[in-house]
Amino acid sequence: MAKKAVASLQSGEGRSYAKVIKMVKSPKSGAYIFQEEIVHNEKVKEHLAK
């Protein structure tokens, strides 16, 4: 499935988007979790600043 997702990002409009992986500390357990999102290239810094 991962190959399909990557292949869809390579064509046409998909190049203007980036996959952002952010490490966040869980308030419940205290462990770190990874949040993955696909964000437009112009809003990557804004997304990581949150």
Backbone as ProteinMPNN parsed JSONL, in Angstrom:
{"seq_chain_A": "MAKKAVASLQSGEGRSYAKVIKMVKSPKSGAYIFQEEIVHNEKVKEHLAK", "coords_chain_A": {"N_chain_A": [[0.816, -1.205, 0.0], [1.977, 1.237, 0.671], [3.591, 1.797, -1.5], [1.724, 2.463, -3.444], [0.681, 4.88, -2.431], [2.928, 6.549, -2.522], [3.416, 6.527, -5.244], [1.191, 7.913, -6.176], [1.765, 10.452, -5.295], [3.748, 11.288, -6.98], [2.788, 12.07, -9.47], [1.653, 14.724, -11.568], [-0.236, 17.102, -9.899], [0.463, 16.25, -7.384], [3.099, 16.781, -6.742], [3.232, 19.183, -5.469], [2.795, 18.78, -2.86], [3.764, 17.616, 0.41], [4.849, 14.967, 2.526], [4.526, 15.076, 5.906], [6.073, 14.237, 8.864], [5.622, 14.22, 12.223], [6.86, 14.28, 15.523], [5.247, 13.719, 18.514], [4.575, 14.181, 21.942], [2.658, 12.099, 23.919], [0.06, 13.084, 26.02], [-1.298, 11.408, 27.721], [0.071, 8.876, 28.122], [2.737, 9.587, 28.099], [4.532, 8.698, 26.303], [6.245, 8.938, 23.127], [4.71, 9.653, 20.016], [4.168, 9.277, 16.489], [2.93, 11.494, 14.111], [1.525, 11.522, 10.961], [1.034, 13.425, 8.084], [-0.237, 14.727, 4.991], [0.714, 17.609, 3.497], [0.375, 20.811, 1.937], [3.09, 22.235, 0.124], [3.619, 24.958, 0.668], [2.652, 25.303, 3.222], [4.093, 23.867, 5.047], [6.042, 24.718, 6.998], [4.369, 26.217, 8.661], [2.669, 24.219, 9.6], [4.462, 22.606, 11.072], [5.147, 24.358, 13.085], [3.107, 24.347, 14.901]], "CA_chain_A": [[0.0, 0.0, 0.0], [2.832, 2.417, 0.728], [4.06, 2.093, -2.841], [0.628, 3.143, -4.138], [0.599, 6.255, -1.934], [4.084, 7.279, -3.033], [3.229, 6.67, -6.685], [0.197, 8.949, -6.431], [2.37, 11.75, -5.009], [4.708, 11.613, -8.023], [2.169, 12.533, -10.715], [0.93, 15.991, -11.686], [-0.411, 18.024, -8.782], [1.01, 15.68, -6.163], [4.431, 17.306, -6.429], [3.124, 20.389, -4.662], [2.484, 18.349, -1.502], [4.837, 16.904, 1.096], [4.428, 14.158, 3.666], [5.169, 15.612, 7.096], [6.026, 13.333, 10.012], [5.897, 15.032, 13.406], [6.912, 13.511, 16.758], [4.465, 14.41, 19.54], [4.522, 13.457, 23.215], [1.294, 11.81, 24.331], [-0.177, 13.545, 27.402], [-1.868, 10.312, 28.497], [1.052, 7.866, 28.522], [4.068, 10.161, 28.173], [5.358, 8.144, 25.225], [6.225, 9.723, 21.898], [4.016, 9.057, 18.88], [4.441, 9.959, 15.23], [1.749, 11.887, 13.344], [1.854, 11.706, 9.556], [0.032, 14.157, 7.315], [0.19, 15.248, 3.7], [0.482, 19.05, 3.598], [0.846, 21.585, 0.787], [4.473, 22.692, 0.345], [3.65, 26.321, 1.205], [2.191, 25.332, 4.598], [4.863, 22.911, 5.856], [6.607, 25.385, 8.179], [3.241, 26.581, 9.524], [2.196, 22.98, 10.238], [5.453, 22.162, 12.055], [5.209, 25.332, 14.179], [2.014, 24.091, 15.858]], "C_chain_A": [[0.858, 1.268, 0.0], [3.317, 2.801, -0.665], [2.993, 2.826, -3.641], [0.549, 4.614, -3.727], [1.737, 7.099, -2.487], [3.928, 7.526, -4.523], [2.22, 7.767, -7.001], [0.76, 10.35, -6.16], [3.29, 12.203, -6.15], [4.073, 12.237, -9.26], [1.508, 13.897, -10.565], [0.938, 16.879, -10.47], [0.243, 17.533, -7.501], [2.375, 16.231, -5.788], [4.381, 18.568, -5.589], [2.769, 20.063, -3.205], [3.662, 17.588, -0.913], [4.238, 16.104, 2.24], [5.224, 14.619, 4.874], [4.98, 14.618, 8.239], [6.491, 14.12, 11.232], [5.863, 14.144, 14.653], [6.242, 14.32, 17.863], [4.438, 13.547, 20.803], [3.066, 13.311, 23.642], [1.077, 12.264, 25.774], [-0.674, 12.419, 28.308], [-0.803, 9.347, 29.021], [2.466, 8.424, 28.67], [5.007, 9.649, 27.099], [5.26, 9.043, 24.001], [5.52, 8.943, 20.798], [4.334, 9.885, 17.641], [3.137, 10.241, 14.513], [2.181, 12.171, 11.92], [0.701, 12.415, 8.866], [0.622, 14.577, 5.985], [-0.256, 16.707, 3.65], [1.02, 19.726, 2.337], [2.209, 22.176, 1.119], [4.544, 24.074, 0.988], [3.291, 26.365, 2.689], [2.964, 24.378, 5.513], [5.401, 23.566, 7.121], [5.517, 25.764, 9.166], [2.733, 25.345, 10.287], [3.161, 22.515, 11.318], [5.55, 23.11, 13.242], [4.144, 25.084, 15.235], [2.463, 23.245, 16.998]], "O_chain_A": [[0.486, 2.265, -0.617], [3.44, 3.984, -0.979], [3.314, 3.713, -4.431], [0.372, 5.49, -4.573], [1.523, 8.246, -2.878], [4.265, 8.602, -5.017], [2.377, 8.48, -7.992], [0.282, 11.328, -6.735], [3.579, 13.394, -6.265], [4.777, 12.884, -10.035], [0.879, 14.182, -9.547], [1.99, 17.358, -10.049], [0.544, 18.336, -6.618], [2.77, 16.154, -4.625], [5.406, 18.981, -5.046], [2.477, 20.961, -2.416], [4.457, 16.992, -1.639], [3.247, 16.51, 2.846], [6.454, 14.562, 4.872], [3.858, 14.21, 8.54], [7.614, 14.624, 11.267], [4.941, 13.346, 14.82], [6.617, 15.464, 18.12], [4.293, 12.326, 20.727], [2.332, 14.297, 23.716], [1.833, 11.87, 26.662], [-0.49, 12.472, 29.524], [-0.771, 9.036, 30.212], [3.31, 7.793, 29.305], [6.144, 10.107, 26.989], [4.31, 9.814, 23.856], [5.703, 7.733, 20.662], [4.72, 11.05, 17.74], [2.323, 9.337, 14.322], [3.093, 12.964, 11.688], [-0.462, 12.052, 9.042], [1.833, 14.76, 5.861], [-1.446, 17.007, 3.746], [1.998, 19.268, 1.746], [2.459, 22.57, 2.258], [5.449, 24.332, 1.781], [3.588, 27.355, 3.359], [2.531, 24.112, 6.634], [5.231, 23.022, 8.212], [5.71, 25.648, 10.376], [2.409, 25.428, 11.472], [2.724, 22.071, 12.38], [5.996, 22.699, 14.313], [4.271, 25.57, 16.359], [1.671, 22.938, 17.889]]}, "name": "protein", "num_of_chains": 1, "seq": "MAKKAVASLQSGEGRSYAKVIKMVKSPKSGAYIFQEEIVHNEKVKEHLAK"}
